[in-house]
Amino acid sequence: MFKKLLTTRSLCISAAIAALYAALTVLLAPISYGPIQLRLSEAMTLLPILLPQAIPGLFIGCLIANLYTGMLTDIIFGSLATLIAATGTYFLRKKPLLAAACPVVANGLIVGLTLSLSFHLPVALTMAEVAIGEIGAVAIGMVILSGMKRAKIDLTRLG
C-alpha cells in the first residue's frame, strides 16, 4: 500500500483531498472550530474506504485547517486523530459501518479530550459533543458514498 501512495498520481490525489478538506473547514470556520463543532469536511473521512490516498490527504488537510486555530494541541492531536481515524477507516473498509465508527471514536476521544483541556470543559461532555458532530458529518459522508454507488461513480479507478 505505501509504495502505491508515492506515485505522482497518488500524491496528486492526496494533495487534492488535503486542499479540499482544508478549504471546506476554513470556509465554514464558524461551525468548524471551537468546543462545539460540526466539520462538514469530516464527511471526507470515509474516503479511505475507496482510496488509500485519502489517508495522507485527510491528515495534511486537517493539519492545515488546524493551523488556523493557533492552538498547538489542536494542530498536533486533532491532526493525529484524523490520521488514526483515516487509517482505521481504510483497514475496516470491508465493513463500512465499523469503518464509519473510526472517525467518530478517534475524534470523540482525542479531540474531545484536547478541547476539554484547552477550554476547561467537562471531559465527558466535550467528548460527547465532538462525537455527535462527527456522527453528523459521517452520516453525510455515508449518504454521499451511497449516492456515488447508485450513480456508479467509481473513485477506485483514480488510484
PLY file of the C-alpha trace (Angstrom):
ply
format ascii 1.0
element vertex 159
property float x
property float y
property float z
element edge 158
property int vertex1
property int vertex2
end_header
0.00 0.00 0.00
2.73 2.50 0.96
4.61 2.16 -2.33
1.37 2.89 -4.19
0.96 6.13 -2.21
4.25 7.52 -3.55
3.36 7.67 -7.23
2.82 11.07 -8.83
-0.84 10.25 -9.41
-1.37 9.21 -5.79
0.40 12.29 -4.46
-1.84 14.48 -6.62
-4.97 12.72 -5.32
-3.76 13.16 -1.74
-2.99 16.83 -2.37
-6.44 17.44 -3.87
-8.11 15.80 -0.85
-5.94 17.85 1.53
-6.79 21.08 -0.26
-10.50 20.30 -0.31
-10.57 19.33 3.37
-8.65 22.44 4.46
-10.64 24.81 2.23
-14.00 23.43 3.33
-13.02 23.59 7.01
-11.75 27.16 6.81
-14.63 28.31 4.59
-17.08 27.02 7.21
-14.96 28.27 10.13
-17.87 29.38 12.34
-19.04 25.78 12.68
-15.66 24.06 12.15
-13.80 25.32 15.21
-14.40 25.60 18.94
-15.65 23.38 21.76
-18.85 22.62 19.83
-18.14 21.95 16.18
-19.50 20.33 13.07
-16.77 19.97 10.50
-18.57 19.12 7.30
-15.16 18.34 5.84
-15.16 15.31 8.15
-17.64 13.69 5.76
-14.50 13.04 3.71
-13.12 10.77 6.44
-14.91 7.90 4.70
-12.84 8.32 1.54
-10.22 5.77 2.71
-12.93 3.14 2.11
-12.38 3.85 -1.59
-8.93 5.42 -1.80
-5.89 4.78 0.39
-4.55 8.12 -0.92
-7.18 9.79 1.27
-5.21 8.87 4.41
-2.31 11.33 3.92
-4.66 13.80 2.22
-7.01 13.95 5.19
-4.11 14.18 7.64
-2.42 17.06 5.79
-5.75 18.80 5.14
-6.64 18.60 8.82
-3.17 19.79 9.81
-3.51 22.83 7.53
-7.04 23.56 8.78
-5.91 23.24 12.40
-3.12 25.78 11.84
-5.89 28.38 11.78
-6.72 27.66 15.42
-3.25 28.67 16.56
-3.55 26.01 19.28
-0.55 23.68 19.25
-2.56 20.94 20.97
-5.25 21.07 18.26
-2.66 21.15 15.49
-0.91 18.07 16.88
-3.66 15.98 18.46
-6.52 16.96 16.16
-4.42 16.07 13.13
-3.27 12.80 14.72
-6.91 11.93 15.49
-7.72 12.35 11.80
-4.73 10.21 10.80
-5.80 7.46 13.21
-9.41 7.69 12.02
-8.46 7.58 8.33
-6.14 4.62 8.86
-8.81 2.73 10.81
-11.37 3.52 8.13
-9.06 2.10 5.48
-8.35 -1.12 7.38
-12.08 -1.63 8.13
-13.20 -0.70 4.59
-14.81 -4.11 4.02
-17.16 -3.36 6.97
-18.49 0.15 6.20
-20.36 0.66 9.49
-17.27 -0.19 11.54
-15.17 1.94 9.20
-17.55 4.85 9.76
-17.18 4.43 13.52
-13.43 5.12 13.36
-13.71 8.91 12.85
-16.43 9.15 15.49
-14.44 7.28 18.12
-11.00 8.75 17.32
-12.20 12.34 17.15
-14.65 11.98 20.01
-11.92 10.72 22.33
-8.85 12.63 21.16
-10.34 15.93 20.00
-12.87 15.87 22.82
-10.10 15.47 25.41
-7.95 18.14 23.72
-10.81 20.66 23.64
-11.80 19.81 27.19
-8.32 20.51 28.49
-7.89 23.63 26.33
-11.20 25.24 27.25
-11.53 23.80 30.81
-14.77 21.98 30.00
-16.12 18.67 31.35
-14.31 15.83 29.56
-17.29 13.52 29.02
-19.49 16.35 27.75
-16.88 17.64 25.33
-16.13 14.14 24.02
-19.86 13.57 23.50
-20.29 16.90 21.70
-17.41 16.17 19.34
-18.68 12.62 18.73
-22.20 13.91 17.96
-20.82 16.43 15.47
-18.71 13.67 13.95
-21.73 11.37 13.65
-23.46 14.13 11.67
-20.51 14.59 9.34
-20.01 10.84 8.88
-23.73 10.39 8.15
-23.39 12.98 5.38
-20.36 11.06 4.11
-22.36 7.81 4.09
-25.14 9.48 2.09
-22.58 10.82 -0.41
-20.92 7.39 -0.76
-24.31 5.76 -1.21
-25.25 8.31 -3.86
-21.96 7.74 -5.66
-22.60 4.00 -5.65
-26.10 4.48 -7.09
-24.74 6.86 -9.73
-21.98 4.32 -10.46
-19.23 6.82 -9.67
-16.15 4.69 -9.07
-13.34 6.58 -7.36
-11.25 3.43 -7.05
-10.26 3.87 -10.69
-8.41 7.03 -9.66
-5.94 5.08 -7.57
0 1
1 2
2 3
3 4
4 5
5 6
6 7
7 8
8 9
9 10
10 11
11 12
12 13
13 14
14 15
15 16
16 17
17 18
18 19
19 20
20 21
21 22
22 23
23 24
24 25
25 26
26 27
27 28
28 29
29 30
30 31
31 32
32 33
33 34
34 35
35 36
36 37
37 38
38 39
39 40
40 41
41 42
42 43
43 44
44 45
45 46
46 47
47 48
48 49
49 50
50 51
51 52
52 53
53 54
54 55
55 56
56 57
57 58
58 59
59 60
60 61
61 62
62 63
63 64
64 65
65 66
66 67
67 68
68 69
69 70
70 71
71 72
72 73
73 74
74 75
75 76
76 77
77 78
78 79
79 80
80 81
81 82
82 83
83 84
84 85
85 86
86 87
87 88
88 89
89 90
90 91
91 92
92 93
93 94
94 95
95 96
96 97
97 98
98 99
99 100
100 101
101 102
102 103
103 104
104 105
105 106
106 107
107 108
108 109
109 110
110 111
111 112
112 113
113 114
114 115
115 116
116 117
117 118
118 119
119 120
120 121
121 122
122 123
123 124
124 125
125 126
126 127
127 128
128 129
129 130
130 131
131 132
132 133
133 134
134 135
135 136
136 137
137 138
138 139
139 140
140 141
141 142
142 143
143 144
144 145
145 146
146 147
147 148
148 149
149 150
150 151
151 152
152 153
153 154
154 155
155 156
156 157
157 158
